[in-house]
Amino acid sequence: MSGIYGLYFWSIIRSGRHADAHVGGLLATIIALVVVQTVLTIAVAILAPKDAKAPRDEREKLIELKATRFAYAGLATGIAFAVFFAAFTPPIIFGANSLLFVLVTAEIVRSGCQIVQYRQGA
């Protein structure tokens, strides 16, 4: 996810004032993300079919809950900043991409928190 969205945001930064022409780039980014996640999910299901069919236990649910709570704090803060800076009337594409950036960052933080908690054996 970091790589795919990183390429998208890098292209937005490089294009500068012409960032509004990147609607196709956003669509390509979303399609690439869906394809990569689908392929990886299928690969994991093929390589570890027993784990793919196993229901989540309490520990996994708790780890997901803690990670979501932590990421939500960052999401709420980021949206508050984006709304604050929207008062300065930036171009609409800047506002949309800043909100997308906040959402993607929160999702990456959530995934990272889950990985850390699994590694720590929480």
Backbone as JSON Lines, residues from 0, in Angstrom:
{"i":0,"aa":"M","n":[0.83,-1.18,0.0],"ca":[0.0,0.0,0.0],"c":[0.87,1.25,0.0]}
{"i":1,"aa":"S","n":[1.92,1.21,0.78],"ca":[2.82,2.37,0.84],"c":[3.42,2.67,-0.53]}
{"i":2,"aa":"G","n":[3.86,1.64,-1.22],"ca":[4.48,1.82,-2.52],"c":[3.52,2.35,-3.57]}
{"i":3,"aa":"I","n":[2.33,1.77,-3.61],"ca":[1.37,2.16,-4.63],"c":[0.91,3.6,-4.42]}
{"i":4,"aa":"Y","n":[0.48,3.9,-3.2],"ca":[0.05,5.28,-2.93],"c":[1.23,6.25,-2.95]}
{"i":5,"aa":"G","n":[2.41,5.77,-2.57],"ca":[3.6,6.62,-2.63],"c":[3.87,7.11,-4.05]}
{"i":6,"aa":"L","n":[3.72,6.21,-5.02],"ca":[3.9,6.6,-6.42],"c":[2.85,7.63,-6.84]}
{"i":7,"aa":"Y","n":[1.61,7.42,-6.4],"ca":[0.55,8.37,-6.74],"c":[0.84,9.76,-6.17]}
{"i":8,"aa":"F","n":[1.15,9.8,-4.87],"ca":[1.39,11.11,-4.25],"c":[2.65,11.77,-4.79]}
{"i":9,"aa":"W","n":[3.64,10.95,-5.14],"ca":[4.85,11.51,-5.74],"c":[4.52,12.15,-7.09]}
{"i":10,"aa":"S","n":[3.66,11.52,-7.88],"ca":[3.28,12.1,-9.17],"c":[2.49,13.39,-8.97]}
{"i":11,"aa":"I","n":[1.68,13.45,-7.9],"ca":[0.93,14.67,-7.61],"c":[1.89,15.8,-7.22]}
{"i":12,"aa":"I","n":[2.86,15.49,-6.4],"ca":[3.82,16.51,-5.97],"c":[4.63,17.02,-7.16]}
{"i":13,"aa":"R","n":[5.05,16.11,-8.02],"ca":[5.86,16.5,-9.19],"c":[5.07,17.33,-10.19]}
{"i":14,"aa":"S","n":[3.76,17.08,-10.29],"ca":[2.97,17.8,-11.3],"c":[2.63,19.22,-10.87]}
{"i":15,"aa":"G","n":[2.68,19.5,-9.57],"ca":[2.46,20.86,-9.09],"c":[1.08,21.4,-9.43]}
{"i":16,"aa":"R","n":[1.04,22.47,-10.19],"ca":[-0.22,23.14,-10.51],"c":[-1.14,22.31,-11.41]}
{"i":17,"aa":"H","n":[-0.6,21.34,-12.08],"ca":[-1.39,20.52,-13.0],"c":[-1.88,19.24,-12.34]}
{"i":18,"aa":"A","n":[-2.0,19.25,-11.04],"ca":[-2.4,18.06,-10.29],"c":[-3.84,17.66,-10.56]}
{"i":19,"aa":"D","n":[-4.66,18.59,-11.05],"ca":[-6.06,18.26,-11.3],"c":[-6.21,17.31,-12.48]}
{"i":20,"aa":"A","n":[-5.17,17.1,-13.25],"ca":[-5.23,16.19,-14.38],"c":[-4.95,14.74,-13.97]}
{"i":21,"aa":"H","n":[-4.88,14.47,-12.69],"ca":[-4.51,13.14,-12.22],"c":[-5.69,12.29,-11.79]}
{"i":22,"aa":"V","n":[-6.86,12.53,-12.31],"ca":[-8.01,11.69,-11.98],"c":[-7.77,10.29,-12.49]}
{"i":23,"aa":"G","n":[-7.2,10.17,-13.69],"ca":[-6.85,8.87,-14.24],"c":[-5.78,8.18,-13.41]}
{"i":24,"aa":"G","n":[-4.86,8.97,-12.87],"ca":[-3.83,8.4,-12.0],"c":[-4.4,7.83,-10.72]}
{"i":25,"aa":"L","n":[-5.41,8.5,-10.18],"ca":[-6.06,7.99,-8.97],"c":[-6.8,6.7,-9.28]}
{"i":26,"aa":"L","n":[-7.48,6.66,-10.41],"ca":[-8.19,5.44,-10.8],"c":[-7.22,4.29,-11.01]}
{"i":27,"aa":"A","n":[-6.1,4.56,-11.67],"ca":[-5.08,3.52,-11.87],"c":[-4.5,3.05,-10.54]}
{"i":28,"aa":"T","n":[-4.33,3.98,-9.61],"ca":[-3.81,3.63,-8.28],"c":[-4.78,2.71,-7.55]}
{"i":29,"aa":"I","n":[-6.05,3.02,-7.6],"ca":[-7.05,2.19,-6.91],"c":[-7.13,0.81,-7.56]}
{"i":30,"aa":"I","n":[-7.09,0.75,-8.88],"ca":[-7.14,-0.55,-9.57],"c":[-5.9,-1.37,-9.22]}
{"i":31,"aa":"A","n":[-4.72,-0.75,-9.21],"ca":[-3.49,-1.46,-8.85],"c":[-3.56,-1.97,-7.43]}
{"i":32,"aa":"L","n":[-4.09,-1.18,-6.52],"ca":[-4.2,-1.6,-5.13],"c":[-5.14,-2.8,-4.99]}
{"i":33,"aa":"V","n":[-6.26,-2.77,-5.69],"ca":[-7.22,-3.89,-5.63],"c":[-6.59,-5.16,-6.21]}
{"i":34,"aa":"V","n":[-5.89,-5.02,-7.33],"ca":[-5.26,-6.19,-7.95],"c":[-4.19,-6.78,-7.04]}
{"i":35,"aa":"V","n":[-3.33,-5.95,-6.5],"ca":[-2.25,-6.43,-5.63],"c":[-2.82,-7.11,-4.39]}
{"i":36,"aa":"Q","n":[-3.81,-6.5,-3.75],"ca":[-4.39,-7.1,-2.55],"c":[-5.1,-8.4,-2.86]}
{"i":37,"aa":"T","n":[-5.77,-8.49,-3.99],"ca":[-6.44,-9.72,-4.38],"c":[-5.44,-10.83,-4.65]}
{"i":38,"aa":"V","n":[-4.38,-10.52,-5.4],"ca":[-3.35,-11.51,-5.69],"c":[-2.68,-11.99,-4.41]}
{"i":39,"aa":"L","n":[-2.35,-11.09,-3.52],"ca":[-1.7,-11.48,-2.27],"c":[-2.64,-12.31,-1.38]}
{"i":40,"aa":"T","n":[-3.91,-11.97,-1.34],"ca":[-4.86,-12.74,-0.55],"c":[-5.0,-14.16,-1.1]}
{"i":41,"aa":"I","n":[-5.06,-14.27,-2.42],"ca":[-5.15,-15.6,-3.04],"c":[-3.87,-16.38,-2.78]}
{"i":42,"aa":"A","n":[-2.72,-15.73,-2.89],"ca":[-1.44,-16.42,-2.64],"c":[-1.36,-16.94,-1.21]}
{"i":43,"aa":"V","n":[-1.79,-16.15,-0.26],"ca":[-1.77,-16.59,1.14],"c":[-2.73,-17.75,1.35]}
{"i":44,"aa":"A","n":[-3.9,-17.68,0.72],"ca":[-4.88,-18.75,0.86],"c":[-4.36,-20.05,0.25]}
{"i":45,"aa":"I","n":[-3.6,-19.96,-0.83],"ca":[-3.04,-21.16,-1.46],"c":[-1.89,-21.72,-0.63]}
{"i":46,"aa":"L","n":[-1.03,-20.86,-0.13],"ca":[0.14,-21.29,0.63],"c":[-0.2,-21.78,2.03]}
{"i":47,"aa":"A","n":[-1.25,-21.24,2.63],"ca":[-1.63,-21.63,4.0],"c":[-3.15,-21.76,4.07]}
{"i":48,"aa":"P","n":[-3.72,-22.8,3.45],"ca":[-5.18,-22.91,3.41],"c":[-5.81,-23.09,4.79]}
{"i":49,"aa":"K","n":[-5.11,-23.75,5.68],"ca":[-5.64,-23.96,7.03],"c":[-5.78,-22.63,7.78]}
{"i":50,"aa":"D","n":[-4.78,-21.77,7.64],"ca":[-4.82,-20.46,8.29],"c":[-5.86,-19.54,7.66]}
{"i":51,"aa":"A","n":[-6.06,-19.69,6.35],"ca":[-7.02,-18.83,5.66],"c":[-8.45,-19.12,6.1]}
{"i":52,"aa":"K","n":[-8.72,-20.37,6.47],"ca":[-10.07,-20.77,6.87],"c":[-10.33,-20.61,8.36]}
{"i":53,"aa":"A","n":[-9.28,-20.39,9.13],"ca":[-9.41,-20.32,10.59],"c":[-10.13,-19.03,10.99]}
{"i":54,"aa":"P","n":[-11.08,-19.14,11.92],"ca":[-11.74,-17.91,12.41],"c":[-10.78,-17.11,13.3]}
{"i":55,"aa":"R","n":[-11.05,-15.82,13.39],"ca":[-10.21,-14.97,14.24],"c":[-10.52,-15.27,15.7]}
{"i":56,"aa":"D","n":[-9.47,-15.33,16.52],"ca":[-9.68,-15.56,17.94],"c":[-9.72,-14.21,18.68]}
{"i":57,"aa":"E","n":[-9.88,-14.28,20.0],"ca":[-9.99,-13.04,20.79],"c":[-8.75,-12.17,20.7]}
{"i":58,"aa":"R","n":[-7.58,-12.82,20.68],"ca":[-6.32,-12.07,20.62],"c":[-6.25,-11.27,19.32]}
{"i":59,"aa":"E","n":[-6.6,-11.88,18.21],"ca":[-6.56,-11.18,16.93],"c":[-7.56,-10.03,16.88]}
{"i":60,"aa":"K","n":[-8.72,-10.25,17.45],"ca":[-9.73,-9.18,17.49],"c":[-9.25,-8.02,18.36]}
{"i":61,"aa":"L","n":[-8.6,-8.33,19.47],"ca":[-8.09,-7.29,20.36],"c":[-6.97,-6.5,19.69]}
{"i":62,"aa":"I","n":[-6.08,-7.2,19.0],"ca":[-5.0,-6.52,18.29],"c":[-5.57,-5.58,17.24]}
{"i":63,"aa":"E","n":[-6.56,-6.05,16.49],"ca":[-7.19,-5.21,15.46],"c":[-7.87,-4.0,16.08]}
{"i":64,"aa":"L","n":[-8.53,-4.2,17.21],"ca":[-9.21,-3.1,17.89],"c":[-8.22,-2.05,18.38]}
{"i":65,"aa":"K","n":[-7.14,-2.48,19.01],"ca":[-6.13,-1.53,19.51],"c":[-5.5,-0.75,18.37]}
{"i":66,"aa":"A","n":[-5.18,-1.44,17.28],"ca":[-4.55,-0.77,16.14],"c":[-5.51,0.23,15.51]}
{"i":67,"aa":"T","n":[-6.78,-0.14,15.41],"ca":[-7.77,0.77,14.83],"c":[-7.95,2.0,15.71]}
{"i":68,"aa":"R","n":[-7.97,1.8,17.01],"ca":[-8.13,2.93,17.92],"c":[-6.95,3.9,17.81]}
{"i":69,"aa":"F","n":[-5.74,3.35,17.72],"ca":[-4.55,4.18,17.6],"c":[-4.57,4.96,16.28]}
{"i":70,"aa":"A","n":[-4.92,4.27,15.19],"ca":[-4.94,4.91,13.87],"c":[-6.06,5.96,13.78]}
{"i":71,"aa":"Y","n":[-7.16,5.72,14.48],"ca":[-8.27,6.66,14.44],"c":[-7.86,8.02,15.03]}
{"i":72,"aa":"A","n":[-7.05,8.0,16.07],"ca":[-6.59,9.26,16.66],"c":[-5.8,10.07,15.62]}
{"i":73,"aa":"G","n":[-4.93,9.4,14.87],"ca":[-4.19,10.08,13.81],"c":[-5.1,10.55,12.68]}
{"i":74,"aa":"L","n":[-6.09,9.73,12.35],"ca":[-7.05,10.1,11.31],"c":[-7.83,11.35,11.7]}
{"i":75,"aa":"A","n":[-8.34,11.36,12.92],"ca":[-9.12,12.51,13.38],"c":[-8.26,13.78,13.42]}
{"i":76,"aa":"T","n":[-7.02,13.65,13.87],"ca":[-6.12,14.81,13.92],"c":[-5.81,15.31,12.52]}
{"i":77,"aa":"G","n":[-5.52,14.4,11.62],"ca":[-5.22,14.78,10.24],"c":[-6.38,15.46,9.56]}
{"i":78,"aa":"I","n":[-7.58,14.95,9.78],"ca":[-8.76,15.57,9.18],"c":[-9.0,16.95,9.77]}
{"i":79,"aa":"A","n":[-8.77,17.1,11.05],"ca":[-8.91,18.42,11.67],"c":[-7.95,19.42,11.04]}
{"i":80,"aa":"F","n":[-6.7,19.01,10.8],"ca":[-5.75,19.9,10.14],"c":[-6.19,20.21,8.71]}
{"i":81,"aa":"A","n":[-6.66,19.2,7.98],"ca":[-7.1,19.42,6.6],"c":[-8.28,20.39,6.54]}
{"i":82,"aa":"V","n":[-9.2,20.25,7.48],"ca":[-10.35,21.16,7.52],"c":[-9.89,22.57,7.88]}
{"i":83,"aa":"F","n":[-8.94,22.67,8.8],"ca":[-8.41,23.99,9.17],"c":[-7.77,24.67,7.96]}
{"i":84,"aa":"F","n":[-6.93,23.93,7.23],"ca":[-6.26,24.53,6.08],"c":[-7.22,24.76,4.91]}
{"i":85,"aa":"A","n":[-8.35,24.09,4.9],"ca":[-9.36,24.34,3.86],"c":[-9.95,25.73,4.0]}
{"i":86,"aa":"A","n":[-9.85,26.31,5.17],"ca":[-10.36,27.67,5.38],"c":[-9.56,28.7,4.58]}
{"i":87,"aa":"F","n":[-8.35,28.33,4.16],"ca":[-7.52,29.23,3.36],"c":[-7.8,29.09,1.87]}
{"i":88,"aa":"T","n":[-8.87,28.4,1.52],"ca":[-9.36,28.17,0.15],"c":[-8.29,27.71,-0.83]}
{"i":89,"aa":"P","n":[-7.67,26.54,-0.55],"ca":[-6.75,25.98,-1.54],"c":[-7.57,25.37,-2.69]}
{"i":90,"aa":"P","n":[-6.93,25.02,-3.77],"ca":[-7.65,24.36,-4.86],"c":[-8.32,23.07,-4.35]}
{"i":91,"aa":"I","n":[-9.45,22.72,-4.92],"ca":[-10.21,21.55,-4.45],"c":[-9.4,20.27,-4.55]}
{"i":92,"aa":"I","n":[-8.54,20.17,-5.56],"ca":[-7.74,18.96,-5.72],"c":[-6.75,18.81,-4.57]}
{"i":93,"aa":"F","n":[-6.27,19.93,-4.04],"ca":[-5.37,19.86,-2.89],"c":[-6.12,19.34,-1.67]}
{"i":94,"aa":"G","n":[-7.33,19.82,-1.46],"ca":[-8.12,19.35,-0.33],"c":[-8.45,17.87,-0.44]}
{"i":95,"aa":"A","n":[-8.84,17.44,-1.62],"ca":[-9.18,16.02,-1.82],"c":[-7.96,15.13,-1.62]}
{"i":96,"aa":"N","n":[-6.82,15.54,-2.16],"ca":[-5.62,14.72,-2.01],"c":[-5.08,14.75,-0.59]}
{"i":97,"aa":"S","n":[-5.26,15.86,0.11],"ca":[-4.81,15.89,1.5],"c":[-5.66,14.96,2.36]}
{"i":98,"aa":"L","n":[-6.96,14.93,2.12],"ca":[-7.81,13.99,2.86],"c":[-7.48,12.55,2.51]}
{"i":99,"aa":"L","n":[-7.2,12.27,1.24],"ca":[-6.8,10.93,0.84],"c":[-5.49,10.54,1.5]}
{"i":100,"aa":"F","n":[-4.56,11.49,1.56],"ca":[-3.27,11.23,2.21],"c":[-3.46,10.89,3.69]}
{"i":101,"aa":"V","n":[-4.33,11.62,4.36],"ca":[-4.59,11.36,5.78],"c":[-5.2,9.97,5.95]}
{"i":102,"aa":"L","n":[-6.13,9.61,5.09],"ca":[-6.76,8.3,5.17],"c":[-5.76,7.18,4.92]}
{"i":103,"aa":"V","n":[-4.93,7.32,3.9],"ca":[-3.92,6.31,3.59],"c":[-2.91,6.19,4.73]}
{"i":104,"aa":"T","n":[-2.5,7.32,5.27],"ca":[-1.55,7.3,6.39],"c":[-2.14,6.59,7.6]}
{"i":105,"aa":"A","n":[-3.4,6.84,7.9],"ca":[-4.05,6.17,9.02],"c":[-4.12,4.67,8.79]}
{"i":106,"aa":"E","n":[-4.39,4.25,7.57],"ca":[-4.45,2.81,7.27],"c":[-3.07,2.16,7.39]}
{"i":107,"aa":"I","n":[-2.04,2.87,6.98],"ca":[-0.68,2.35,7.12],"c":[-0.29,2.27,8.59]}
{"i":108,"aa":"V","n":[-0.68,3.26,9.36],"ca":[-0.41,3.23,10.81],"c":[-1.15,2.05,11.45]}
{"i":109,"aa":"R","n":[-2.39,1.83,11.04],"ca":[-3.17,0.71,11.6],"c":[-2.49,-0.63,11.29]}
{"i":110,"aa":"S","n":[-2.06,-0.8,10.05],"ca":[-1.38,-2.05,9.67],"c":[-0.06,-2.19,10.43]}
{"i":111,"aa":"G","n":[0.67,-1.1,10.56],"ca":[1.93,-1.14,11.3],"c":[1.73,-1.48,12.76]}
{"i":112,"aa":"C","n":[0.69,-0.94,13.36],"ca":[0.4,-1.25,14.77],"c":[0.06,-2.73,14.94]}
{"i":113,"aa":"Q","n":[-0.68,-3.27,13.99],"ca":[-1.01,-4.69,14.06],"c":[0.24,-5.54,13.95]}
{"i":114,"aa":"I","n":[1.12,-5.19,13.04],"ca":[2.36,-5.96,12.89],"c":[3.19,-5.91,14.16]}
{"i":115,"aa":"V","n":[3.32,-4.71,14.74],"ca":[4.09,-4.56,15.98],"c":[3.48,-5.39,17.11]}
{"i":116,"aa":"Q","n":[2.18,-5.35,17.23],"ca":[1.53,-6.1,18.31],"c":[1.66,-7.61,18.12]}
{"i":117,"aa":"Y","n":[1.58,-8.08,16.89],"ca":[1.8,-9.51,16.64],"c":[3.23,-9.9,16.97]}
{"i":118,"aa":"R","n":[4.17,-9.04,16.62],"ca":[5.59,-9.32,16.91],"c":[5.87,-9.34,18.42]}
{"i":119,"aa":"Q","n":[5.18,-8.47,19.15],"ca":[5.37,-8.41,20.6],"c":[4.61,-9.51,21.32]}
{"i":120,"aa":"G","n":[3.71,-10.18,20.6],"ca":[2.92,-11.24,21.22],"c":[1.83,-10.68,22.12]}
{"i":121,"aa":"A","n":[1.3,-9.51,21.76],"ca":[0.27,-8.85,22.59],"c":[-1.0,-9.66,22.68]}
